[in-house]
């Protein structure tokens, strides 16, 4: 749910990216515990570095942050769906 909140907000600033630490930490913990799936490490890196995109012109910085947030949401949802199907 926390990974989806930035996608529902009309504006996304670099200080809003702090909330992405929660799904990033969960994904990192799950990856460390059971192994990373393809693309998870690169999405984690992109989400971690996305606040740095605020230094580029406004629209491009927002698009990088939006892409990182959407990719993080996809990775978290993919892992949660796989984890839920095992129970």
C-alpha positions as CSV (number, residue, x, y, z in Angstrom):
1,X,0.0,0.0,0.0
2,X,2.8,2.4,0.8
3,X,4.4,1.8,-2.6
4,X,1.2,2.9,-4.3
5,X,0.6,6.1,-2.3
6,X,3.1,8.2,-4.4
7,X,1.3,7.2,-7.5
8,X,-2.0,8.7,-6.2
9,X,-0.5,12.0,-5.2
10,X,-0.7,14.9,-7.7
11,X,2.8,16.1,-6.9
12,X,5.9,14.0,-6.0
13,X,8.9,15.8,-4.5
14,X,12.2,14.3,-3.4
15,X,11.2,14.4,0.3
16,X,8.1,12.3,-0.5
17,X,10.4,9.5,-1.6
18,X,11.2,8.8,2.1
19,X,8.0,6.8,2.3
20,X,9.4,4.4,-0.3
21,X,11.9,3.2,2.3
22,X,9.3,0.9,3.8
23,X,8.6,-1.2,0.6
24,X,12.3,-1.0,-0.3
25,X,13.3,-2.4,3.1
26,X,10.7,-5.2,2.8
27,X,11.8,-6.1,-0.7
28,X,15.5,-6.0,0.4
29,X,14.6,-8.3,3.4
30,X,12.7,-10.7,1.3
31,X,15.4,-10.8,-1.3
32,X,18.1,-11.4,1.3
33,X,16.1,-14.2,2.9
34,X,14.9,-16.1,-0.2
35,X,17.0,-14.7,-3.1
36,X,16.4,-11.8,-5.4
37,X,14.2,-12.2,-8.5
38,X,15.2,-10.8,-11.9
39,X,15.1,-7.0,-11.9
40,X,14.6,-6.5,-8.2
41,X,18.2,-5.2,-7.5
42,X,18.0,-2.7,-10.3
43,X,14.6,-1.5,-9.2
44,X,15.9,-1.0,-5.7
45,X,18.8,1.0,-7.0
46,X,16.6,3.1,-9.2
47,X,14.2,3.8,-6.4
48,X,17.1,4.6,-4.0
49,X,18.6,7.1,-6.5
50,X,15.4,8.6,-7.8
51,X,15.5,11.6,-5.3
52,X,18.7,12.6,-7.1
53,X,16.7,13.2,-10.2
54,X,15.3,16.4,-8.7
55,X,18.5,18.1,-10.0
56,X,17.4,17.6,-13.6
57,X,14.7,19.8,-15.1
58,X,11.4,19.4,-13.3
59,X,9.4,17.2,-15.7
60,X,12.3,14.8,-16.3
61,X,12.9,14.4,-12.6
62,X,9.3,13.7,-11.9
63,X,9.2,11.1,-14.7
64,X,12.2,9.3,-13.3
65,X,10.6,9.3,-9.8
66,X,7.3,8.1,-11.2
67,X,9.0,5.3,-13.2
68,X,11.0,4.2,-10.1
69,X,7.8,4.2,-7.9
70,X,5.8,2.3,-10.5
71,X,8.6,-0.3,-10.9
72,X,8.9,-0.7,-7.1
73,X,5.2,-1.2,-6.8
74,X,5.3,-3.9,-9.5
75,X,8.2,-5.7,-7.9
76,X,6.6,-5.6,-4.4
77,X,3.2,-6.8,-5.8
78,X,4.9,-9.6,-7.8
79,X,6.7,-10.8,-4.7
80,X,3.6,-10.5,-2.5
81,X,1.5,-12.4,-4.9
82,X,4.1,-15.2,-5.1
83,X,4.4,-15.3,-1.3
84,X,0.7,-15.4,-0.9
85,X,0.2,-18.3,-3.3
86,X,2.6,-20.5,-1.3
87,X,0.4,-20.4,1.9
